[in-house]
Amino acid sequence: MTMFISGIQQVGIGVQNVHEAFRWYRRHFGMDVPVFEEAATAGLMLPYTGGQPQDRHAILALNMQGGGGMEIWQYTGRTPVAPAFEPQLGDLGIFAGKIKCKDVQACLKQLREQGVEILGECSTRPDDLEHFFVKDPWGNIFEIVSSNSWFAKNRPVHTGGMYGTIIGVSDMDRSIDFYKTILGYDNVIYDTTDQFSDLEVLGGGDKQMRRVLLGHTAQRRGPFSRLLGDTEIELVQLLDTAERPPKRIYENRYWGDLGFIHLCFDITGMAELKEVCATHGHPFTVDSSGSFDMGEAAGYFAYIEDPDGTLIEFVETHKVPILKKLNWYLHLNRRSDPAKPLPNLIIKAMGLGRVKD
């Protein structure tokens, strides 16, 4: 089977209270469709959980206008740990999540009226797209950025789902090669070195840095490719590190602790992907070795690390609920053409499980 990536399935976010966070994200970002909710023991992540299985509660939430989901994740058997320092732009790991937006100015006004903490004002990136930054009640930073990639635009909320991440790296050229070769981000939208006025609202954003925005030229394929849409990855490397060298955001902490845990891609062809990753020096560090039951969903998952240890997850989805009330589940591993997108009607039916406040 040919290996391909369908898009960013989700970004993992470690929180202290999964239901409180889900309520906040659905109210302000429209992440109101829970694909699954499960309380279980994470027994396969031992390299990143102190060598011991850990109890957790997770909700995978989607915005049906399009974009990736949020895997909202809470430890239940231990107290999740925050970084020992305030992460700054350029620290190694996922610094911020990107959320796609239909109308940046209108979204800024709406979120401000809702009492969301806005970092600065609307500004433009080096590619002239409008964007701004917000901080959730738990200190996680999100970039709200203009996008033309949508599955639907029928909701009053101005945002879609996850559009990508901002990741701190130590060697830009090495990281560009990783995200291009393994993840298909072959389009350099901009690559510029400067002090950037639009980043000064962020901790460490006033430093000299190299900033690279990556996209993908190939159209994503697969069952959920229309919903997940186009994505982007922004890499940031600090150039003046004498005063404060970059720190690893997850240094001395577990996978699932507070903050942005991982970047997850929906894929097809896990066996071939495993060979590709190993060939390029990034072997699987976690491998479910086949289908893994996630309560209402099932799939084959694996993890690798980027050159700085940032966790990248792959999920080959096998079963997903479409309408749980009618016991309607889709078994994707039975499809004759895995590259073909699912009919829009089936995708839209997932929205019938929307949680309304």
SEZA-384615 format. One record per residue (C-alpha): residue in one letter; x, y, z. Coordinates in steps of 0.02 Angstrom, whole numbers, plus 50000, padded with zeros to 5 digits. Example, Ala and Ser with C-alpha at 12.3 -4.5 7.8 and 13.67 -1.06 7.14 Angstrom:
("A", (50615, 49775, 50390));
("S", (50684, 49947, 50357));
***
This chain:
("M", (50000, 50000, 50000));
("T", (50067, 50171, 49955));
("M", (50103, 50280, 50106));
("F", (50027, 50455, 50115));
("I", (49980, 50589, 50241));
("S", (49801, 50654, 50247));
("G", (49839, 50805, 50356));
("I", (49861, 50858, 50536));
("Q", (49740, 50748, 50632));
("Q", (49764, 50838, 50797));
("V", (49879, 50931, 50914));
("G", (49892, 50859, 51089));
("I", (49864, 50981, 51232));
("G", (49899, 50932, 51411));
("V", (49779, 51012, 51536));
("Q", (49731, 51001, 51720));
("N", (49544, 50979, 51689));
("V", (49492, 50900, 51524));
("H", (49308, 50950, 51532));
("E", (49345, 51130, 51581));
("A", (49468, 51146, 51437));
("F", (49348, 51065, 51313));
("R", (49215, 51191, 51364));
("W", (49334, 51337, 51336));
("Y", (49398, 51275, 51167));
("R", (49225, 51241, 51099));
("R", (49159, 51410, 51155));
("H", (49302, 51515, 51086));
("F", (49372, 51409, 50944));
("G", (49219, 51308, 50891));
("M", (49301, 51140, 50936));
("D", (49132, 51068, 50982));
("V", (49123, 50894, 50903));
("P", (49198, 50758, 51015));
("V", (49257, 50615, 50904));
("F", (49297, 50510, 51056));
("E", (49309, 50528, 51244));
("E", (49401, 50396, 51342));
("A", (49470, 50368, 51516));
("A", (49604, 50233, 51508));
("T", (49783, 50187, 51549));
("A", (49918, 50241, 51428));
("G", (50026, 50086, 51431));
("L", (50126, 50103, 51270));
("M", (50207, 50273, 51299));
("L", (50333, 50208, 51427));
("P", (50485, 50295, 51349));
("Y", (50399, 50462, 51389));
("T", (50304, 50421, 51550));
("G", (50442, 50373, 51669));
("G", (50438, 50191, 51617));
("Q", (50267, 50167, 51699));
("P", (50090, 50157, 51627));
("Q", (49991, 50315, 51667));
("D", (49804, 50342, 51688));
("R", (49729, 50480, 51584));
("H", (49567, 50553, 51515));
("A", (49563, 50618, 51336));
("I", (49440, 50703, 51218));
("L", (49474, 50723, 51032));
("A", (49376, 50876, 50975));
("L", (49346, 50943, 50799));
("N", (49283, 51102, 50718));
("M", (49176, 51045, 50570));
("Q", (49220, 51199, 50467));
("G", (49385, 51112, 50437));
("G", (49558, 51090, 50508));
("G", (49641, 50970, 50628));
("G", (49574, 50926, 50799));
("M", (49631, 50951, 50977));
("E", (49670, 50799, 51083));
("I", (49633, 50873, 51254));
("W", (49728, 50765, 51377));
("Q", (49727, 50754, 51567));
("Y", (49824, 50642, 51685));
("T", (49709, 50563, 51814));
("G", (49836, 50461, 51913));
("R", (49962, 50601, 51942));
("T", (49967, 50790, 51946));
("P", (50021, 50857, 51775));
("V", (50181, 50960, 51781));
("A", (50208, 51132, 51705));
("P", (50375, 51187, 51632));
("A", (50501, 51242, 51762));
("F", (50521, 51405, 51663));
("E", (50414, 51519, 51555));
("P", (50436, 51453, 51376));
("Q", (50496, 51582, 51252));
("L", (50489, 51588, 51064));
("G", (50635, 51485, 51000));
("D", (50635, 51363, 51145));
("L", (50642, 51186, 51077));
("G", (50473, 51106, 51048));
("I", (50298, 51162, 51006));
("F", (50284, 51342, 51064));
("A", (50112, 51384, 50991));
("G", (49966, 51307, 50899));
("K", (49899, 51383, 50739));
("I", (49711, 51405, 50714));
("K", (49641, 51445, 50542));
("C", (49525, 51594, 50526));
("K", (49397, 51657, 50400));
("D", (49402, 51841, 50449));
("V", (49547, 51891, 50561));
("Q", (49484, 52065, 50606));
("A", (49309, 52002, 50649));
("C", (49383, 51859, 50750));
("L", (49493, 51977, 50849));
("K", (49341, 52083, 50892));
("Q", (49237, 51932, 50941));
("L", (49369, 51852, 51052));
("R", (49405, 52018, 51136));
("E", (49220, 52039, 51175));
("Q", (49220, 51863, 51248));
("G", (49359, 51910, 51368));
("V", (49496, 51805, 51287));
("E", (49672, 51866, 51324));
("I", (49737, 51947, 51164));
("L", (49925, 51968, 51144));
("G", (49949, 52133, 51055));
("E", (49850, 52179, 50900));
("C", (49823, 52111, 50726));
("S", (49981, 52117, 50619));
("T", (50051, 52042, 50459));
("R", (50175, 51902, 50435));
("P", (50316, 51903, 50307));
("D", (50194, 51827, 50181));
("D", (50075, 51975, 50211));
("L", (49939, 51868, 50292));
("E", (49849, 51942, 50441));
("H", (49868, 51857, 50610));
("F", (49865, 51886, 50796));
("F", (49903, 51787, 50954));
("V", (49796, 51737, 51102));
("K", (49831, 51648, 51265));
("D", (49710, 51525, 51342));
("P", (49676, 51522, 51531));
("W", (49814, 51393, 51555));
("G", (49952, 51488, 51468));
("N", (49947, 51402, 51298));
("I", (49976, 51520, 51151));
("F", (49881, 51509, 50988));
("E", (49911, 51602, 50826));
("I", (49749, 51648, 50737));
("V", (49795, 51659, 50553));
("S", (49700, 51693, 50392));
("S", (49668, 51539, 50283));
("N", (49580, 51497, 50121));
("S", (49571, 51309, 50156));
("W", (49397, 51262, 50218));
("F", (49281, 51114, 50223));
("A", (49131, 51225, 50264));
("K", (49095, 51404, 50318));
("N", (48922, 51384, 50392));
("R", (48955, 51424, 50574));
("P", (48953, 51595, 50660));
("V", (49122, 51560, 50741));
("H", (49263, 51636, 50638));
("T", (49390, 51500, 50671));
("G", (49418, 51326, 50604));
("G", (49526, 51191, 50680));
("M", (49712, 51167, 50700));
("Y", (49812, 51234, 50553));
("G", (49987, 51191, 50612));
("T", (50112, 51237, 50747));
("I", (50259, 51352, 50784));
("I", (50409, 51245, 50831));
("G", (50576, 51299, 50904));
("V", (50727, 51215, 50826));
("S", (50916, 51218, 50853));
("D", (50975, 51187, 50675));
("M", (50859, 51259, 50544));
("D", (50927, 51170, 50390));
("R", (50922, 51001, 50476));
("S", (50743, 51031, 50532));
("I", (50686, 51091, 50360));
("D", (50754, 50929, 50288));
("F", (50659, 50826, 50419));
("Y", (50490, 50911, 50391));
("K", (50513, 50905, 50202));
("T", (50576, 50727, 50185));
("I", (50464, 50636, 50308));
("L", (50310, 50748, 50320));
("G", (50302, 50821, 50144));
("Y", (50323, 51006, 50188));
("D", (50419, 51045, 50029));
("N", (50358, 51223, 49998));
("V", (50460, 51360, 50081));
("I", (50335, 51502, 50093));
("Y", (50462, 51616, 50174));
("D", (50636, 51600, 50247));
("T", (50697, 51760, 50326));
("T", (50814, 51818, 50463));
("D", (50775, 51973, 50565));
("Q", (50694, 52043, 50721));
("F", (50509, 52033, 50683));
("S", (50388, 52166, 50744));
("D", (50239, 52048, 50732));
("L", (50321, 51929, 50857));
("E", (50370, 52057, 50988));
("V", (50210, 52020, 51086));
("L", (50279, 51847, 51126));
("G", (50406, 51804, 51259));
("G", (50574, 51804, 51172));
("G", (50496, 51874, 51013));
("D", (50610, 52026, 51010));
("K", (50767, 51922, 50974));
("Q", (50861, 51899, 50811));
("M", (50800, 51738, 50733));
("R", (50783, 51638, 50574));
("R", (50601, 51607, 50534));
("V", (50541, 51482, 50404));
("L", (50362, 51444, 50354));
("L", (50333, 51277, 50268));
("G", (50184, 51218, 50168));
("H", (50154, 51069, 50053));
("T", (50137, 51077, 49864));
("A", (50052, 50907, 49847));
("Q", (49867, 50898, 49885));
("R", (49837, 50785, 50034));
("R", (49746, 50622, 50003));
("G", (49646, 50504, 50111));
("P", (49475, 50487, 50193));
("F", (49482, 50645, 50299));
("S", (49591, 50752, 50185));
("R", (49449, 50871, 50137));
("L", (49407, 50903, 50320));
("L", (49586, 50920, 50380));
("G", (49634, 51034, 50235));
("D", (49799, 51120, 50199));
("T", (49921, 51150, 50342));
("E", (50081, 51242, 50381));
("I", (50229, 51221, 50498));
("E", (50329, 51371, 50559));
("L", (50506, 51340, 50620));
("V", (50600, 51467, 50727));
("Q", (50785, 51464, 50769));
("L", (50862, 51590, 50888));
("L", (51026, 51660, 50824));
("D", (51088, 51756, 50976));
("T", (51095, 51624, 51112));
("A", (51236, 51694, 51219));
("E", (51120, 51777, 51346));
("R", (50991, 51638, 51352));
("P", (51018, 51474, 51257));
("P", (50855, 51390, 51201));
("K", (50782, 51266, 51324));
("R", (50684, 51108, 51289));
("I", (50503, 51144, 51333));
("Y", (50473, 50964, 51392));
("E", (50639, 50947, 51482));
("N", (50620, 50831, 51634));
("R", (50432, 50812, 51605));
("Y", (50318, 50675, 51542));
("W", (50221, 50661, 51380));
("G", (50048, 50724, 51429));
("D", (50108, 50855, 51551));
("L", (50044, 51032, 51532));
("G", (50063, 51116, 51363));
("F", (50076, 51061, 51182));
("I", (50116, 50875, 51191));
("H", (50135, 50821, 51010));
("L", (50092, 50856, 50829));
("C", (49990, 50712, 50755));
("F", (49965, 50666, 50571));
("D", (49828, 50558, 50498));
("I", (49916, 50434, 50383));
("T", (49892, 50280, 50276));
("G", (50027, 50146, 50255));
("M", (50109, 50133, 50426));
("A", (50226, 49990, 50377));
("E", (50299, 50091, 50232));
("L", (50309, 50248, 50339));
("K", (50407, 50150, 50471));
("E", (50538, 50107, 50340));
("V", (50547, 50287, 50279));
("C", (50572, 50355, 50454));
("A", (50706, 50226, 50497));
("T", (50798, 50257, 50333));
("H", (50809, 50443, 50373));
("G", (50872, 50416, 50550));
("H", (50707, 50441, 50643));
("P", (50648, 50267, 50694));
("F", (50484, 50238, 50783));
("T", (50509, 50264, 50970));
("V", (50332, 50203, 51009));
("D", (50238, 50078, 50901));
("S", (50067, 50006, 50941));
("S", (50109, 49864, 50818));
("G", (49935, 49856, 50746));
("S", (49761, 49916, 50786));
("F", (49740, 49996, 50957));
("D", (49568, 50018, 51036));
("M", (49533, 50197, 51092));
("G", (49357, 50165, 51157));
("E", (49245, 50239, 51023));
("A", (49383, 50239, 50894));
("A", (49528, 50126, 50843));
("G", (49688, 50142, 50745));
("Y", (49872, 50103, 50728));
("F", (49982, 50236, 50807));
("A", (50168, 50271, 50818));
("Y", (50287, 50410, 50870));
("I", (50451, 50481, 50809));
("E", (50554, 50629, 50867));
("D", (50606, 50777, 50760));
("P", (50792, 50824, 50768));
("D", (50765, 50917, 50933));
("G", (50656, 50784, 51015));
("T", (50485, 50861, 50977));
("L", (50358, 50720, 50971));
("I", (50274, 50682, 50805));
("E", (50131, 50557, 50810));
("F", (50060, 50457, 50665));
("V", (49887, 50379, 50669));
("E", (49818, 50262, 50538));
("T", (49633, 50271, 50579));
("H", (49540, 50105, 50572));
("K", (49374, 50145, 50655));
("V", (49290, 50311, 50691));
("P", (49115, 50353, 50755));
("I", (49004, 50448, 50634));
("L", (48844, 50453, 50737));
("K", (48861, 50366, 50904));
("K", (48676, 50381, 50948));
("L", (48634, 50268, 50801));
("N", (48786, 50156, 50827));
("W", (48855, 50214, 50658));
("Y", (49041, 50179, 50647));
("L", (49152, 50189, 50495));
("H", (49282, 50050, 50470));
("L", (49414, 50132, 50362));
("N", (49529, 49982, 50348));
("R", (49396, 49897, 50240));
("R", (49396, 50029, 50102));
("S", (49453, 49974, 49929));
("D", (49531, 50143, 49889));
("P", (49608, 50219, 50048));
("A", (49667, 50374, 49954));
("K", (49491, 50426, 49905));
("P", (49414, 50561, 50017));
("L", (49256, 50513, 50109));
("P", (49095, 50586, 50038));
("N", (49056, 50757, 50112));
("L", (48890, 50692, 50176));
("I", (48976, 50565, 50288));
("I", (49098, 50694, 50356));
("K", (48957, 50817, 50390));
("A", (48861, 50681, 50485));
("M", (48998, 50684, 50616));
("G", (48940, 50860, 50658));
("L", (48774, 50792, 50721));
("G", (48866, 50746, 50880));
("R", (48905, 50930, 50914));
("V", (48902, 50983, 51097));
("K", (48797, 51139, 51120));
("D", (48817, 51254, 51269));
***
